[in-house]
Every structure is written in C-alpha cells, then in structure tokens.
Amino acid sequence: MTKRYALRDDQWERIQGLLPGREGHVGGTAKDNRRFVEAVLYRYRAGIPWRDLPGRFGDFRVIHTRHMRWSRSGAWEQVFKHLAADADNEYAMIDATIIRAHQHAAGAKGGIKRRNASVALEGA
C-alpha cells in the first residue's frame, strides 16, 4: 500500500547512498532514514507546521532537529545536486512571480472604503 507523499522504492534507491547515517558512514547508523526523509517530504508537500506531522513519523521535534542538522551539514544540498544532475522532470517548479492571479485574488472581501481625495478637498 502506497502512502500519500511516500517515496517509491526507485526514488529511495536513488538517494539512500547519499544520506548521513548510512551503513559504513562516519557516525551512528540511522535505522529510519527513509521514514525521516518521508516525514520531511510530507511536511513540505502538505504545507503544514512541524508540530502537525502525523505520529507515524515520530516526535516532530526530533525530526525538525535532524532536518536542521542535515541542512547545516549540506546533506540536503548534496541530494538536490545529485537529483538535479540526473533530472527526470517528474516535478516541474514554477516561479510564482510569472503567474498572474485573478484580479479579485489580491483584495479582501469588501475592502476599506476610502473617500475620493477631490471630494475631501471640496469640503475644506
């Protein structure tokens, strides 16, 4: 059964050898690298705060701390560079500055009513 936002086996195989905590790597061996990566992916894809991660991923504070450690050490950058070098265009990124929003998307409902400046001057 495939869980939402989970890595497929072929995706996991592409990155598992690059991650800290792997067998034979300096430091402790992590038994849950895949679950951790899936937790980070879940968090970003769902657009949720760390504290809202489902319990199946473990303690969100531990996951956040580990994510920050990997960020500082360059582990994520190494994974991104590896994947970018062999891009399969599975996901395409679009810069939001080139997308036009609907004209009503920028304003609040009802807005603030302002008096016309020329009307205000007439009363002076």
QUITARA-V372499 format. One line per field, one symbol per residue. phi: phi as a letter, one per 40 degrees, with the letter a starting at -180 (. if undefined). burial: 1 if it has 24 or more other ideal C-beta (glycine too) atoms within 12 Angstrom, else 0. A space follows every 10 residues. Layout:
# QUITARA-V372499
phi->???
burial->???
This chain:
# QUITARA-V372499
phi->.ccdgcccdc ccccbdcccc gcdgcdhccc cbdccccccc cddcccgbcd cccddcchcc ccccccdccc cccgcccccc cccccbcbfc bbcbcccccc ccdcccbccg gbcbcccccc cccc
burial->0000001000 0000100111 1000000000 0011111111 1110000001 0010001001 0010011001 0000110010 0000000000 0000000000 0000000000 0000000000 0000
